[in-house]
Amino acid sequence: MIELSYDKLWRGFWGDIQRFGPVHRHIAEDLVRTVSTLSVKSVLDAGCGSGDNLAALAALKRYELTGVDISREAISLAGLRVPSAKLYCLDIQHEALPEKFDLVISIQVVEHLLDDIAAFKSIASMARNYVFISTIAGSMRPSEIAIGHIRNYSSIELQRKLESAGLEVLRISRWGFPFYSPLYRSLVELFPGGPPAGPMGSLSRLIASMLYYIYKLNLTNRGDVLSALARPKP
């Protein structure tokens, strides 16, 4: 049932927002900045979705890319988006690939997982040098529950769970205050149907672009977009 529900979300609900949404664009830029500072060659995206983060890394033309996701629909879309990547349908709560990668990333995924501890252990087992996790903090909004959020994290909770999986946390950072969180993230709950989703027309893309530039004014290391860089413990 979980796989089928995420297939449905990827078929229409999540499409354009992954590519044009202002928060997703900032998260992808932060990912590229972070990965560019690391001495890595092979990268696994655990929960790769439609492949937009893989595509951002593929544009640098320096990484061997692999992606896994629970949704076959997402894997199909990722194959079109990043044909050079190796892609597998896999649930990281119960499975792991038998190989190791210099870096394992998981972007806005673990908040959806019922057994996030098992997922962190699976991620750690596939990481040779580094792990990079991006997730969400703050109060849970109704629209987030509707798309499958099980929890939102605090910095301390995320660090403790990563450490329990055998990882040493190198840094934790936050982003989004005040224009994304709490302003937009709270106000959008007042919209009929919650945050915009599905195909985006020209007006929606224009608004998303404007928000993207407004979000550049967010303060450093404050907000509800939470990311952690870690490495396997010796």
N, C-alpha and C positions, 0 to 999 in steps of 0.2 A: 504493500500500500504506500509506503514512504516513497519508493522509487517512482510509482505511478504518479503521485501528487507532484513531485518535482519535475517529472517529464511534462506535466500539464503547465506548470509555472514557466518552464523554459520555452514552451511552444508559443506563448503569447504575452505573458504577464511581465517577464523580466527583460525581454529583448533589448530595446533601444536604450533603456536606462543604464545598462551596464557599459555602454559605449559613450553616451552623451551626458549622462547624469553628472552634475558638478562634483558631488562627493566621490563618485567612482573615478572621475578623472584625477582628482587630487590624490586618492589612494594609490592609483597606478603610478603617478609621478613620484610619490614617496617610495614606492616599491622599487622603481628604476634607480632612484638616487641611492637607496640603501644597497641594492645588489651591486651597483657599479663600484661601491667602495670595497667589496669583498673579493678575495682571490678565489673565484669559483668558476667551474666550467659546466658541470652538469647541474640542472635545476629541475626539481619535481614540483609541480603545482598540485597539492592535495585538495581536491574540490575545485577543479579548474573551471567548472561551469562552461560557458560558451567560448572560452579561450581568450578573453580580452586581455587578461594579465599576461598570458603566454605571448600574445601578439605584441604587447608593449616590450617584452624582453627580446622577442624575435627580431624586432626592428634594429636592435643593437648588433645583430649578426656576430655574436661571440659566444653563445651558449648552446649546449645540447639540451633540448627541452623535452620534458615528459609531463603528461597530465593524467590525473585519475579523477573520476567523479562517479557518484552513485546513479546519476541519470544518463540513460542511453541517449536521450534527446540532446542533452548538453554535450555529450561526447561527439555526437554527429555534427552539431554546430561548431564545436571547437576544431574538428577536422577540416571544415571548410575555412575557418578563420586562420588556422595555423597548420597548413598541410605538412610542414616539416617536422612537427612534434609527434612523438610517440604517445598514443592515447589508449587508456584502458578504463573499462567500467568496473569500479571497485568501491566498496564501502569501507572507509578507513576505520570505522568503529569495530570491524570484524576481520579485516584483511590488511595485508601489506605486500608490496612488491618485494621479491627476494633480493633485489640489488640495493646498493646505497648510492646516494647522490651528494654532491658537494653542498648543496643547499636544498632544503625543502621549505616551500612557502605554502601558506594556507590563508587565503584572503576572504574575510567576511563569510566564514564557513562554520567555525566551531560553535558559534552561538545557536546554530540550528540542530546540533547533534545531541541526542538523548544521552549518550555515553561519551562525553567529551574526554574523560580520563583515558579511556581505551583509545580514542583517536589521537591524543597527544602521545601515548606510548607507541602507537603505530607510526606516527610521524617521526618520533625520535629514532625508531629502529631503522628508518630509511635514510637518516641524515648522517653524512660523514663528517661535515665541518660546521654547518650552520642550520638554524631553523628561524624563519621569519613568520610571525603570526600577526594578522590584522583582524580585529573584531570590534565589538561595540560595547560601550559602557553606559552608565546612566539608567534612568527609570525606563522600564519596559512600556512601549506605546502599544495601543490596540492594533495598529496596522502592522507592527512587527510580529505580534502573536499570530496574526492572520496569515503571514507568510512563513510561519514555522519557527520563529525564535523560541528557544527553550529557556534561555537565560541571557541577561546582559552581565558583563563582568566588571569587577573593580580591578584596579591595578594589582592589589595584593592577591586577590583570588587567582588572577591569571598567572602571576609569578609562582604562587604555591603549586598550582596544577602543573605548570611546566617543570618545576623542580621535582615533583613527585613522579614525573615521567622520565627522569634521568637527565634533565637538561639544566645547564647553568645559564641563567638569564644575564645577558650583557647590558641591556638597556630596555627600558619601557618608556614610550612617549605617547602623548595625546595630542589631538588636533580637533579644531572645530568651533572653539569659543570666540565670539558669542554668536556669529551669524548663522552657522549651521546648528550648533547646540548651545543654548536651548532655543533660540529664536525660531528658525525655520522648522526644526524637528518637532517642536511643540505646536506651532501654528498650523502646520500642514494637516494635523489630526482633525482640524475643524473643516477641512474640505470634504464635500460629499464623496464617499468612496476612499478617503484617505489620500496618501501621496500618489502623484501621477504614476502610471505604469502603462505597459503595452506600447504599441507603435507611437512614435513621437512625430508630429507634424512640424512644419517650419516655425510656427509660433512657439511651440513647446521647446524646440531646440534653441530658439533665440532666448527665451527665458532661462533655460538651463545654462546657456553661455554667459548670460549676465550674472547669474548666481555664482558661476565658477569664478569670475573675476572679483565679485564681492567677497567670496570665501578666501581670497588671497589676503584679505585684511584681518583674518582670524589671528588671535594671539598665539605665540609660540608655546607649545607644550601644555595647552589647556583645551578641554573639550572632551567629547564622548567617542571619538574615533581613536581606538586604543591599538597600539602596535608594540610588539616585543621582538627583539633579536636575541637569540640564544644559541648555545652550542652544546653538543653532547658532553657530559661530564667525563673526565678521564677514567 
